Amino acid sequence: MNFQPLGKRVLVQRLEEATTTASGIIIPDNAKEKPSQGTVISVSTEVENVNTGDIVVFGKYAGNELSFEGKTYLVIETDDLFGIIKQ
């Protein structure tokens, strides 16, 4: 990845949302909510405690969408992150 966020920001790729429910019902695209979790792809040099590869949780309206190299990402300020999912 050749994109380095500036300030206290991280570049996040949203996790894919399930297309069916546990009982097998298919969820149409217009009924899906955007996932509020994602994988950190790149981190600014000013950011502490968040690393590339971390899975983070953020608000529904957090960040700004960015299309780069044919993919869609979110640039999110670290203050808008709720936490990191430890695995």
PDB file of N, CA, C and O in Angstrom:
ATOM      1  N   MET A   1       0.853  -1.170   0.000  1.00  0.00           N
ATOM      2  CA  MET A   1       0.000   0.000   0.000  1.00  0.00           C
ATOM      3  C   MET A   1       0.896   1.229   0.000  1.00  0.00           C
ATOM      4  O   MET A   1       1.783   1.357   0.845  1.00  0.00           O
ATOM      5  N   ASN A   2       0.673   2.103  -0.916  1.00  0.00           N
ATOM      6  CA  ASN A   2       1.474   3.317  -1.050  1.00  0.00           C
ATOM      7  C   ASN A   2       0.727   4.550  -0.573  1.00  0.00           C
ATOM      8  O   ASN A   2       0.837   5.610  -1.190  1.00  0.00           O
ATOM      9  N   PHE A   3      -0.025   4.436   0.502  1.00  0.00           N
ATOM     10  CA  PHE A   3      -0.764   5.573   1.046  1.00  0.00           C
ATOM     11  C   PHE A   3      -0.446   5.693   2.525  1.00  0.00           C
ATOM     12  O   PHE A   3      -0.651   4.744   3.281  1.00  0.00           O
ATOM     13  N   GLN A   4       0.048   6.835   2.942  1.00  0.00           N
ATOM     14  CA  GLN A   4       0.373   7.097   4.345  1.00  0.00           C
ATOM     15  C   GLN A   4      -0.536   8.209   4.855  1.00  0.00           C
ATOM     16  O   GLN A   4      -0.416   9.345   4.398  1.00  0.00           O
ATOM     17  N   PRO A   5      -1.448   7.914   5.796  1.00  0.00           N
ATOM     18  CA  PRO A   5      -2.304   8.966   6.347  1.00  0.00           C
ATOM     19  C   PRO A   5      -1.469  10.003   7.101  1.00  0.00           C
ATOM     20  O   PRO A   5      -0.395   9.691   7.617  1.00  0.00           O
ATOM     21  N   LEU A   6      -1.962  11.211   7.158  1.00  0.00           N
ATOM     22  CA  LEU A   6      -1.304  12.284   7.900  1.00  0.00           C
ATOM     23  C   LEU A   6      -2.088  12.584   9.169  1.00  0.00           C
ATOM     24  O   LEU A   6      -3.243  12.180   9.303  1.00  0.00           O
ATOM     25  N   GLY A   7      -1.456  13.291  10.096  1.00  0.00           N
ATOM     26  CA  GLY A   7      -2.117  13.612  11.358  1.00  0.00           C
ATOM     27  C   GLY A   7      -2.345  12.346  12.167  1.00  0.00           C
ATOM     28  O   GLY A   7      -1.596  11.377  12.040  1.00  0.00           O
ATOM     29  N   LYS A   8      -3.361  12.357  12.983  1.00  0.00           N
ATOM     30  CA  LYS A   8      -3.685  11.177  13.805  1.00  0.00           C
ATOM     31  C   LYS A   8      -4.791  10.390  13.119  1.00  0.00           C
ATOM     32  O   LYS A   8      -5.901  10.262  13.634  1.00  0.00           O
ATOM     33  N   ARG A   9      -4.456   9.863  11.936  1.00  0.00           N
ATOM     34  CA  ARG A   9      -5.438   9.135  11.130  1.00  0.00           C
ATOM     35  C   ARG A   9      -4.917   7.753  10.767  1.00  0.00           C
ATOM     36  O   ARG A   9      -3.712   7.502  10.738  1.00  0.00           O
ATOM     37  N   VAL A  10      -5.870   6.865  10.491  1.00  0.00           N
ATOM     38  CA  VAL A  10      -5.555   5.523  10.007  1.00  0.00           C
ATOM     39  C   VAL A  10      -6.371   5.254   8.743  1.00  0.00           C
ATOM     40  O   VAL A  10      -7.449   5.817   8.556  1.00  0.00           O
ATOM     41  N   LEU A  11      -5.852   4.401   7.896  1.00  0.00           N
ATOM     42  CA  LEU A  11      -6.560   3.966   6.691  1.00  0.00           C
ATOM     43  C   LEU A  11      -7.147   2.596   6.991  1.00  0.00           C
ATOM     44  O   LEU A  11      -6.422   1.676   7.369  1.00  0.00           O
ATOM     45  N   VAL A  12      -8.459   2.459   6.824  1.00  0.00           N
ATOM     46  CA  VAL A  12      -9.176   1.241   7.216  1.00  0.00           C
ATOM     47  C   VAL A  12      -9.952   0.698   6.030  1.00  0.00           C
ATOM     48  O   VAL A  12     -10.556   1.451   5.266  1.00  0.00           O
ATOM     49  N   GLN A  13      -9.927  -0.634   5.887  1.00  0.00           N
ATOM     50  CA  GLN A  13     -10.783  -1.296   4.903  1.00  0.00           C
ATOM     51  C   GLN A  13     -11.891  -1.995   5.680  1.00  0.00           C
ATOM     52  O   GLN A  13     -11.630  -2.827   6.548  1.00  0.00           O
ATOM     53  N   ARG A  14     -13.143  -1.641   5.350  1.00  0.00           N
ATOM     54  CA  ARG A  14     -14.284  -2.239   6.058  1.00  0.00           C
ATOM     55  C   ARG A  14     -14.282  -3.754   5.901  1.00  0.00           C
ATOM     56  O   ARG A  14     -13.900  -4.282   4.856  1.00  0.00           O
ATOM     57  N   LEU A  15     -14.716  -4.449   6.958  1.00  0.00           N
ATOM     58  CA  LEU A  15     -14.906  -5.891   6.874  1.00  0.00           C
ATOM     59  C   LEU A  15     -16.166  -6.163   6.073  1.00  0.00           C
ATOM     60  O   LEU A  15     -17.112  -5.376   6.113  1.00  0.00           O
ATOM     61  N   GLU A  16     -16.184  -7.255   5.358  1.00  0.00           N
ATOM     62  CA  GLU A  16     -17.352  -7.628   4.562  1.00  0.00           C
ATOM     63  C   GLU A  16     -18.499  -8.023   5.479  1.00  0.00           C
ATOM     64  O   GLU A  16     -18.304  -8.722   6.473  1.00  0.00           O
ATOM     65  N   GLU A  17     -19.690  -7.569   5.133  1.00  0.00           N
ATOM     66  CA  GLU A  17     -20.884  -7.919   5.895  1.00  0.00           C
ATOM     67  C   GLU A  17     -21.490  -9.193   5.315  1.00  0.00           C
ATOM     68  O   GLU A  17     -21.394  -9.444   4.114  1.00  0.00           O
ATOM     69  N   ALA A  18     -22.107  -9.985   6.168  1.00  0.00           N
ATOM     70  CA  ALA A  18     -22.754 -11.215   5.715  1.00  0.00           C
ATOM     71  C   ALA A  18     -23.873 -10.897   4.727  1.00  0.00           C
ATOM     72  O   ALA A  18     -24.575  -9.896   4.869  1.00  0.00           O
ATOM     73  N   THR A  19     -24.030 -11.764   3.721  1.00  0.00           N
ATOM     74  CA  THR A  19     -25.089 -11.553   2.731  1.00  0.00           C
ATOM     75  C   THR A  19     -26.334 -12.370   3.043  1.00  0.00           C
ATOM     76  O   THR A  19     -27.372 -12.194   2.405  1.00  0.00           O
ATOM     77  N   THR A  20     -26.234 -13.268   4.027  1.00  0.00           N
ATOM     78  CA  THR A  20     -27.400 -14.047   4.454  1.00  0.00           C
ATOM     79  C   THR A  20     -27.464 -14.052   5.981  1.00  0.00           C
ATOM     80  O   THR A  20     -26.456 -13.858   6.660  1.00  0.00           O
ATOM     81  N   THR A  21     -28.665 -14.278   6.503  1.00  0.00           N
ATOM     82  CA  THR A  21     -28.829 -14.384   7.951  1.00  0.00           C
ATOM     83  C   THR A  21     -28.460 -15.795   8.389  1.00  0.00           C
ATOM     84  O   THR A  21     -28.211 -16.667   7.556  1.00  0.00           O
ATOM     85  N   ALA A  22     -28.426 -16.015   9.698  1.00  0.00           N
ATOM     86  CA  ALA A  22     -28.098 -17.336  10.231  1.00  0.00           C
ATOM     87  C   ALA A  22     -29.105 -18.391   9.776  1.00  0.00           C
ATOM     88  O   ALA A  22     -28.762 -19.568   9.659  1.00  0.00           O
ATOM     89  N   SER A  23     -30.346 -17.976   9.519  1.00  0.00           N
ATOM     90  CA  SER A  23     -31.371 -18.928   9.079  1.00  0.00           C
ATOM     91  C   SER A  23     -31.404 -19.094   7.567  1.00  0.00           C
ATOM     92  O   SER A  23     -32.231 -19.844   7.048  1.00  0.00           O
ATOM     93  N   GLY A  24     -30.502 -18.394   6.838  1.00  0.00           N
ATOM     94  CA  GLY A  24     -30.407 -18.578   5.395  1.00  0.00           C
ATOM     95  C   GLY A  24     -31.139 -17.559   4.547  1.00  0.00           C
ATOM     96  O   GLY A  24     -31.160 -17.683   3.323  1.00  0.00           O
ATOM     97  N   ILE A  25     -31.740 -16.555   5.164  1.00  0.00           N
ATOM     98  CA  ILE A  25     -32.447 -15.522   4.402  1.00  0.00           C
ATOM     99  C   ILE A  25     -31.423 -14.588   3.757  1.00  0.00           C
ATOM    100  O   ILE A  25     -30.505 -14.107   4.422  1.00  0.00           O
ATOM    101  N   ILE A  26     -31.587 -14.338   2.470  1.00  0.00           N
ATOM    102  CA  ILE A  26     -30.670 -13.464   1.742  1.00  0.00           C
ATOM    103  C   ILE A  26     -31.031 -12.008   2.029  1.00  0.00           C
ATOM    104  O   ILE A  26     -32.189 -11.606   1.920  1.00  0.00           O
ATOM    105  N   ILE A  27     -30.019 -11.233   2.395  1.00  0.00           N
ATOM    106  CA  ILE A  27     -30.221  -9.810   2.694  1.00  0.00           C
ATOM    107  C   ILE A  27     -29.942  -9.007   1.426  1.00  0.00           C
ATOM    108  O   ILE A  27     -28.831  -9.066   0.899  1.00  0.00           O
ATOM    109  N   PRO A  28     -30.929  -8.257   0.925  1.00  0.00           N
ATOM    110  CA  PRO A  28     -30.683  -7.450  -0.280  1.00  0.00           C
ATOM    111  C   PRO A  28     -29.701  -6.313   0.016  1.00  0.00           C
ATOM    112  O   PRO A  28     -29.607  -5.844   1.150  1.00  0.00           O
ATOM    113  N   ASP A  29     -28.974  -5.877  -1.012  1.00  0.00           N
ATOM    114  CA  ASP A  29     -27.964  -4.836  -0.847  1.00  0.00           C
ATOM    115  C   ASP A  29     -28.518  -3.555  -0.240  1.00  0.00           C
ATOM    116  O   ASP A  29     -27.839  -2.907   0.557  1.00  0.00           O
ATOM    117  N   ASN A  30     -29.745  -3.180  -0.606  1.00  0.00           N
ATOM    118  CA  ASN A  30     -30.295  -1.920  -0.091  1.00  0.00           C
ATOM    119  C   ASN A  30     -30.725  -2.007   1.372  1.00  0.00           C
ATOM    120  O   ASN A  30     -31.042  -0.979   1.971  1.00  0.00           O
ATOM    121  N   ALA A  31     -30.745  -3.197   1.961  1.00  0.00           N
ATOM    122  CA  ALA A  31     -31.127  -3.359   3.361  1.00  0.00           C
ATOM    123  C   ALA A  31     -29.910  -3.525   4.272  1.00  0.00           C
ATOM    124  O   ALA A  31     -30.051  -3.558   5.495  1.00  0.00           O
ATOM    125  N   LYS A  32     -28.733  -3.627   3.690  1.00  0.00           N
ATOM    126  CA  LYS A  32     -27.521  -3.830   4.481  1.00  0.00           C
ATOM    127  C   LYS A  32     -27.040  -2.508   5.067  1.00  0.00           C
ATOM    128  O   LYS A  32     -27.112  -1.457   4.429  1.00  0.00           O
ATOM    129  N   GLU A  33     -26.551  -2.592   6.295  1.00  0.00           N
ATOM    130  CA  GLU A  33     -25.898  -1.433   6.898  1.00  0.00           C
ATOM    131  C   GLU A  33     -24.407  -1.577   6.682  1.00  0.00           C
ATOM    132  O   GLU A  33     -23.888  -2.689   6.584  1.00  0.00           O
ATOM    133  N   LYS A  34     -23.726  -0.461   6.609  1.00  0.00           N
ATOM    134  CA  LYS A  34     -22.282  -0.511   6.445  1.00  0.00           C
ATOM    135  C   LYS A  34     -21.666  -1.076   7.720  1.00  0.00           C
ATOM    136  O   LYS A  34     -22.052  -0.680   8.820  1.00  0.00           O
ATOM    137  N   PRO A  35     -20.719  -1.991   7.586  1.00  0.00           N
ATOM    138  CA  PRO A  35     -20.084  -2.553   8.780  1.00  0.00           C
ATOM    139  C   PRO A  35     -19.346  -1.470   9.562  1.00  0.00           C
ATOM    140  O   PRO A  35     -18.816  -0.525   8.978  1.00  0.00           O
ATOM    141  N   SER A  36     -19.319  -1.613  10.867  1.00  0.00           N
ATOM    142  CA  SER A  36     -18.623  -0.641  11.703  1.00  0.00           C
ATOM    143  C   SER A  36     -17.323  -1.217  12.246  1.00  0.00           C
ATOM    144  O   SER A  36     -16.826  -0.794  13.290  1.00  0.00           O
ATOM    145  N   GLN A  37     -16.779  -2.193  11.515  1.00  0.00           N
ATOM    146  CA  GLN A  37     -15.491  -2.781  11.855  1.00  0.00           C
ATOM    147  C   GLN A  37     -14.649  -2.832  10.594  1.00  0.00           C
ATOM    148  O   GLN A  37     -15.169  -2.931   9.482  1.00  0.00           O
ATOM    149  N   GLY A  38     -13.350  -2.762  10.784  1.00  0.00           N
ATOM    150  CA  GLY A  38     -12.478  -2.829   9.624  1.00  0.00           C
ATOM    151  C   GLY A  38     -11.056  -3.164  10.018  1.00  0.00           C
ATOM    152  O   GLY A  38     -10.689  -3.125  11.192  1.00  0.00           O
ATOM    153  N   THR A  39     -10.263  -3.494   9.009  1.00  0.00           N
ATOM    154  CA  THR A  39      -8.857  -3.817   9.194  1.00  0.00           C
ATOM    155  C   THR A  39      -8.019  -2.589   8.881  1.00  0.00           C
ATOM    156  O   THR A  39      -8.214  -1.940   7.853  1.00  0.00           O
ATOM    157  N   VAL A  40      -7.093  -2.275   9.765  1.00  0.00           N
ATOM    158  CA  VAL A  40      -6.204  -1.134   9.556  1.00  0.00           C
ATOM    159  C   VAL A  40      -5.186  -1.506   8.481  1.00  0.00           C
ATOM    160  O   VAL A  40      -4.462  -2.493   8.613  1.00  0.00           O
ATOM    161  N   ILE A  41      -5.141  -0.710   7.425  1.00  0.00           N
ATOM    162  CA  ILE A  41      -4.249  -0.956   6.297  1.00  0.00           C
ATOM    163  C   ILE A  41      -2.968  -0.139   6.420  1.00  0.00           C
ATOM    164  O   ILE A  41      -1.887  -0.622   6.083  1.00  0.00           O
ATOM    165  N   SER A  42      -3.087   1.099   6.902  1.00  0.00           N
ATOM    166  CA  SER A  42      -1.934   1.988   7.022  1.00  0.00           C
ATOM    167  C   SER A  42      -2.164   2.941   8.192  1.00  0.00           C
ATOM    168  O   SER A  42      -3.299   3.315   8.489  1.00  0.00           O
ATOM    169  N   VAL A  43      -1.071   3.328   8.852  1.00  0.00           N
ATOM    170  CA  VAL A  43      -1.151   4.156  10.051  1.00  0.00           C
ATOM    171  C   VAL A  43      -0.208   5.351   9.910  1.00  0.00           C
ATOM    172  O   VAL A  43       0.912   5.206   9.421  1.00  0.00           O
ATOM    173  N   SER A  44      -0.657   6.520  10.334  1.00  0.00           N
ATOM    174  CA  SER A  44       0.194   7.706  10.355  1.00  0.00           C
ATOM    175  C   SER A  44       1.329   7.516  11.357  1.00  0.00           C
ATOM    176  O   SER A  44       1.202   6.752  12.313  1.00  0.00           O
ATOM    177  N   THR A  45       2.425   8.209  11.131  1.00  0.00           N
ATOM    178  CA  THR A  45       3.553   8.132  12.067  1.00  0.00           C
ATOM    179  C   THR A  45       3.219   8.769  13.414  1.00  0.00           C
ATOM    180  O   THR A  45       3.918   8.523  14.397  1.00  0.00           O
ATOM    181  N   GLU A  46       2.168   9.580  13.477  1.00  0.00           N
ATOM    182  CA  GLU A  46       1.767  10.236  14.723  1.00  0.00           C
ATOM    183  C   GLU A  46       0.845   9.379  15.591  1.00  0.00           C
ATOM    184  O   GLU A  46       0.506   9.772  16.708  1.00  0.00           O
ATOM    185  N   VAL A  47       0.439   8.221  15.091  1.00  0.00           N
ATOM    186  CA  VAL A  47      -0.534   7.383  15.802  1.00  0.00           C
ATOM    187  C   VAL A  47       0.183   6.369  16.692  1.00  0.00           C
ATOM    188  O   VAL A  47       1.118   5.690  16.265  1.00  0.00           O
ATOM    189  N   GLU A  48      -0.280   6.285  17.943  1.00  0.00           N
ATOM    190  CA  GLU A  48       0.216   5.282  18.880  1.00  0.00           C
ATOM    191  C   GLU A  48      -0.922   4.316  19.195  1.00  0.00           C
ATOM    192  O   GLU A  48      -2.091   4.676  19.064  1.00  0.00           O
ATOM    193  N   ASN A  49      -0.602   3.124  19.598  1.00  0.00           N
ATOM    194  CA  ASN A  49      -1.558   2.116  20.070  1.00  0.00           C
ATOM    195  C   ASN A  49      -2.400   1.472  18.982  1.00  0.00           C
ATOM    196  O   ASN A  49      -3.188   0.579  19.294  1.00  0.00           O
ATOM    197  N   VAL A  50      -2.279   1.871  17.734  1.00  0.00           N
ATOM    198  CA  VAL A  50      -2.988   1.227  16.629  1.00  0.00           C
ATOM    199  C   VAL A  50      -1.937   0.821  15.605  1.00  0.00           C
ATOM    200  O   VAL A  50      -1.077   1.617  15.227  1.00  0.00           O
ATOM    201  N   ASN A  51      -2.019  -0.434  15.163  1.00  0.00           N
ATOM    202  CA  ASN A  51      -1.024  -0.955  14.232  1.00  0.00           C
ATOM    203  C   ASN A  51      -1.678  -1.492  12.973  1.00  0.00           C
ATOM    204  O   ASN A  51      -2.861  -1.831  12.969  1.00  0.00           O
ATOM    205  N   THR A  52      -0.902  -1.566  11.912  1.00  0.00           N
ATOM    206  CA  THR A  52      -1.373  -2.175  10.674  1.00  0.00           C
ATOM    207  C   THR A  52      -1.804  -3.609  10.971  1.00  0.00           C
ATOM    208  O   THR A  52      -1.088  -4.345  11.650  1.00  0.00           O
ATOM    209  N   GLY A  53      -2.965  -4.006  10.466  1.00  0.00           N
ATOM    210  CA  GLY A  53      -3.490  -5.351  10.685  1.00  0.00           C
ATOM    211  C   GLY A  53      -4.481  -5.448  11.828  1.00  0.00           C
ATOM    212  O   GLY A  53      -5.201  -6.442  11.929  1.00  0.00           O
ATOM    213  N   ASP A  54      -4.539  -4.436  12.698  1.00  0.00           N
ATOM    214  CA  ASP A  54      -5.514  -4.448  13.795  1.00  0.00           C
ATOM    215  C   ASP A  54      -6.933  -4.370  13.230  1.00  0.00           C
ATOM    216  O   ASP A  54      -7.166  -3.751  12.192  1.00  0.00           O
ATOM    217  N   ILE A  55      -7.870  -5.003  13.923  1.00  0.00           N
ATOM    218  CA  ILE A  55      -9.286  -4.865  13.582  1.00  0.00           C
ATOM    219  C   ILE A  55      -9.868  -3.852  14.557  1.00  0.00           C
ATOM    220  O   ILE A  55      -9.821  -4.041  15.773  1.00  0.00           O
ATOM    221  N   VAL A  56     -10.418  -2.772  14.004  1.00  0.00           N
ATOM    222  CA  VAL A  56     -10.921  -1.677  14.833  1.00  0.00           C
ATOM    223  C   VAL A  56     -12.433  -1.542  14.691  1.00  0.00           C
ATOM    224  O   VAL A  56     -13.027  -1.960  13.697  1.00  0.00           O
ATOM    225  N   VAL A  57     -13.037  -0.943  15.717  1.00  0.00           N
ATOM    226  CA  VAL A  57     -14.474  -0.668  15.733  1.00  0.00           C
ATOM    227  C   VAL A  57     -14.631   0.851  15.705  1.00  0.00           C
ATOM    228  O   VAL A  57     -13.931   1.572  16.416  1.00  0.00           O
ATOM    229  N   PHE A  58     -15.559   1.324  14.876  1.00  0.00           N
ATOM    230  CA  PHE A  58     -15.760   2.765  14.719  1.00  0.00           C
ATOM    231  C   PHE A  58     -17.234   3.054  14.515  1.00  0.00           C
ATOM    232  O   PHE A  58     -18.024   2.139  14.282  1.00  0.00           O
ATOM    233  N   GLY A  59     -17.604   4.312  14.601  1.00  0.00           N
ATOM    234  CA  GLY A  59     -18.992   4.730  14.455  1.00  0.00           C
ATOM    235  C   GLY A  59     -19.488   4.632  13.024  1.00  0.00           C
ATOM    236  O   GLY A  59     -18.707   4.597  12.073  1.00  0.00           O
ATOM    237  N   LYS A  60     -20.785   4.589  12.900  1.00  0.00           N
ATOM    238  CA  LYS A  60     -21.453   4.454  11.600  1.00  0.00           C
ATOM    239  C   LYS A  60     -21.055   5.551  10.620  1.00  0.00           C
ATOM    240  O   LYS A  60     -20.942   5.298   9.420  1.00  0.00           O
ATOM    241  N   TYR A  61     -20.843   6.760  11.116  1.00  0.00           N
ATOM    242  CA  TYR A  61     -20.534   7.898  10.246  1.00  0.00           C
ATOM    243  C   TYR A  61     -19.079   8.351  10.357  1.00  0.00           C
ATOM    244  O   TYR A  61     -18.741   9.458   9.939  1.00  0.00           O
ATOM    245  N   ALA A  62     -18.229   7.514  10.909  1.00  0.00           N
ATOM    246  CA  ALA A  62     -16.822   7.884  11.102  1.00  0.00           C
ATOM    247  C   ALA A  62     -16.063   7.895   9.779  1.00  0.00           C
ATOM    248  O   ALA A  62     -16.345   7.111   8.873  1.00  0.00           O
ATOM    249  N   GLY A  63     -15.116   8.782   9.694  1.00  0.00           N
ATOM    250  CA  GLY A  63     -14.180   8.795   8.578  1.00  0.00           C
ATOM    251  C   GLY A  63     -14.721   9.336   7.274  1.00  0.00           C
ATOM    252  O   GLY A  63     -15.890   9.703   7.151  1.00  0.00           O
ATOM    253  N   ASN A  64     -13.828   9.372   6.309  1.00  0.00           N
ATOM    254  CA  ASN A  64     -14.145   9.815   4.952  1.00  0.00           C
ATOM    255  C   ASN A  64     -13.741   8.717   3.984  1.00  0.00           C
ATOM    256  O   ASN A  64     -12.654   8.149   4.090  1.00  0.00           O
ATOM    257  N   GLU A  65     -14.630   8.422   3.033  1.00  0.00           N
ATOM    258  CA  GLU A  65     -14.316   7.383   2.050  1.00  0.00           C
ATOM    259  C   GLU A  65     -13.256   7.872   1.084  1.00  0.00           C
ATOM    260  O   GLU A  65     -13.217   9.044   0.711  1.00  0.00           O
ATOM    261  N   LEU A  66     -12.389   6.936   0.684  1.00  0.00           N
ATOM    262  CA  LEU A  66     -11.313   7.222  -0.244  1.00  0.00           C
ATOM    263  C   LEU A  66     -11.191   6.042  -1.192  1.00  0.00           C
ATOM    264  O   LEU A  66     -11.048   4.902  -0.749  1.00  0.00           O
ATOM    265  N   SER A  67     -11.244   6.301  -2.478  1.00  0.00           N
ATOM    266  CA  SER A  67     -11.007   5.249  -3.471  1.00  0.00           C
ATOM    267  C   SER A  67      -9.553   5.338  -3.889  1.00  0.00           C
ATOM    268  O   SER A  67      -9.076   6.397  -4.296  1.00  0.00           O
ATOM    269  N   PHE A  68      -8.849   4.214  -3.785  1.00  0.00           N
ATOM    270  CA  PHE A  68      -7.423   4.181  -4.078  1.00  0.00           C
ATOM    271  C   PHE A  68      -7.082   2.820  -4.663  1.00  0.00           C
ATOM    272  O   PHE A  68      -7.391   1.787  -4.070  1.00  0.00           O
ATOM    273  N   GLU A  69      -6.453   2.822  -5.816  1.00  0.00           N
ATOM    274  CA  GLU A  69      -6.047   1.590  -6.499  1.00  0.00           C
ATOM    275  C   GLU A  69      -7.223   0.627  -6.676  1.00  0.00           C
ATOM    276  O   GLU A  69      -7.069  -0.584  -6.515  1.00  0.00           O
ATOM    277  N   GLY A  70      -8.393   1.169  -7.006  1.00  0.00           N
ATOM    278  CA  GLY A  70      -9.560   0.346  -7.302  1.00  0.00           C
ATOM    279  C   GLY A  70     -10.311  -0.189  -6.098  1.00  0.00           C
ATOM    280  O   GLY A  70     -11.250  -0.966  -6.269  1.00  0.00           O
ATOM    281  N   LYS A  71      -9.936   0.195  -4.890  1.00  0.00           N
ATOM    282  CA  LYS A  71     -10.618  -0.260  -3.681  1.00  0.00           C
ATOM    283  C   LYS A  71     -11.107   0.955  -2.899  1.00  0.00           C
ATOM    284  O   LYS A  71     -10.599   2.064  -3.062  1.00  0.00           O
ATOM    285  N   THR A  72     -12.109   0.721  -2.043  1.00  0.00           N
ATOM    286  CA  THR A  72     -12.655   1.796  -1.218  1.00  0.00           C
ATOM    287  C   THR A  72     -12.198   1.609   0.224  1.00  0.00           C
ATOM    288  O   THR A  72     -12.307   0.520   0.788  1.00  0.00           O
ATOM    289  N   TYR A  73     -11.690   2.677   0.802  1.00  0.00           N
ATOM    290  CA  TYR A  73     -11.187   2.673   2.171  1.00  0.00           C
ATOM    291  C   TYR A  73     -11.842   3.806   2.947  1.00  0.00           C
ATOM    292  O   TYR A  73     -12.546   4.643   2.383  1.00  0.00           O
ATOM    293  N   LEU A  74     -11.596   3.813   4.246  1.00  0.00           N
ATOM    294  CA  LEU A  74     -11.986   4.927   5.103  1.00  0.00           C
ATOM    295  C   LEU A  74     -10.728   5.519   5.720  1.00  0.00           C
ATOM    296  O   LEU A  74      -9.853   4.785   6.181  1.00  0.00           O
ATOM    297  N   VAL A  75     -10.635   6.837   5.730  1.00  0.00           N
ATOM    298  CA  VAL A  75      -9.590   7.525   6.476  1.00  0.00           C
ATOM    299  C   VAL A  75     -10.267   8.025   7.744  1.00  0.00           C
ATOM    300  O   VAL A  75     -11.164   8.866   7.690  1.00  0.00           O
ATOM    301  N   ILE A  76      -9.827   7.495   8.895  1.00  0.00           N
ATOM    302  CA  ILE A  76     -10.504   7.763  10.165  1.00  0.00           C
ATOM    303  C   ILE A  76      -9.517   8.370  11.157  1.00  0.00           C
ATOM    304  O   ILE A  76      -8.387   7.900  11.288  1.00  0.00           O
ATOM    305  N   GLU A  77      -9.954   9.415  11.852  1.00  0.00           N
ATOM    306  CA  GLU A  77      -9.145   9.971  12.933  1.00  0.00           C
ATOM    307  C   GLU A  77      -9.202   9.013  14.120  1.00  0.00           C
ATOM    308  O   GLU A  77     -10.240   8.406  14.385  1.00  0.00           O
ATOM    309  N   THR A  78      -8.094   8.882  14.824  1.00  0.00           N
ATOM    310  CA  THR A  78      -8.049   7.918  15.926  1.00  0.00           C
ATOM    311  C   THR A  78      -9.051   8.252  17.032  1.00  0.00           C
ATOM    312  O   THR A  78      -9.482   7.356  17.756  1.00  0.00           O
ATOM    313  N   ASP A  79      -9.426   9.520  17.175  1.00  0.00           N
ATOM    314  CA  ASP A  79     -10.438   9.884  18.180  1.00  0.00           C
ATOM    315  C   ASP A  79     -11.806   9.287  17.849  1.00  0.00           C
ATOM    316  O   ASP A  79     -12.658   9.175  18.730  1.00  0.00           O
ATOM    317  N   ASP A  80     -12.025   8.901  16.588  1.00  0.00           N
ATOM    318  CA  ASP A  80     -13.298   8.315  16.170  1.00  0.00           C
ATOM    319  C   ASP A  80     -13.311   6.793  16.278  1.00  0.00           C
ATOM    320  O   ASP A  80     -14.328   6.163  15.986  1.00  0.00           O
ATOM    321  N   LEU A  81     -12.195   6.196  16.692  1.00  0.00           N
ATOM    322  CA  LEU A  81     -12.144   4.747  16.893  1.00  0.00           C
ATOM    323  C   LEU A  81     -12.645   4.431  18.300  1.00  0.00           C
ATOM    324  O   LEU A  81     -12.261   5.088  19.267  1.00  0.00           O
ATOM    325  N   PHE A  82     -13.514   3.407  18.404  1.00  0.00           N
ATOM    326  CA  PHE A  82     -14.028   3.000  19.713  1.00  0.00           C
ATOM    327  C   PHE A  82     -13.079   2.037  20.410  1.00  0.00           C
ATOM    328  O   PHE A  82     -12.983   2.029  21.637  1.00  0.00           O
ATOM    329  N   GLY A  83     -12.375   1.220  19.620  1.00  0.00           N
ATOM    330  CA  GLY A  83     -11.470   0.248  20.216  1.00  0.00           C
ATOM    331  C   GLY A  83     -10.915  -0.711  19.191  1.00  0.00           C
ATOM    332  O   GLY A  83     -11.220  -0.635  18.000  1.00  0.00           O
ATOM    333  N   ILE A  84     -10.082  -1.626  19.692  1.00  0.00           N
ATOM    334  CA  ILE A  84      -9.432  -2.644  18.868  1.00  0.00           C
ATOM    335  C   ILE A  84      -9.943  -4.002  19.322  1.00  0.00           C
ATOM    336  O   ILE A  84     -10.023  -4.266  20.521  1.00  0.00           O
ATOM    337  N   ILE A  85     -10.287  -4.859  18.378  1.00  0.00           N
ATOM    338  CA  ILE A  85     -10.723  -6.222  18.702  1.00  0.00           C
ATOM    339  C   ILE A  85      -9.481  -7.095  18.790  1.00  0.00           C
ATOM    340  O   ILE A  85      -8.766  -7.272  17.803  1.00  0.00           O
ATOM    341  N   LYS A  86      -9.229  -7.633  19.962  1.00  0.00           N
ATOM    342  CA  LYS A  86      -8.072  -8.506  20.182  1.00  0.00           C
ATOM    343  C   LYS A  86      -8.445  -9.930  19.802  1.00  0.00           C
ATOM    344  O   LYS A  86      -9.520 -10.420  20.147  1.00  0.00           O
ATOM    345  N   GLN A  87      -7.543 -10.581  19.088  1.00  0.00           N
ATOM    346  CA  GLN A  87      -7.840 -11.958  18.657  1.00  0.00           C
ATOM    347  C   GLN A  87      -6.892 -12.941  19.266  1.00  0.00           C
ATOM    348  O   GLN A  87      -6.998 -14.141  19.011  1.00  0.00           O
TER     349      GLN A  87
END
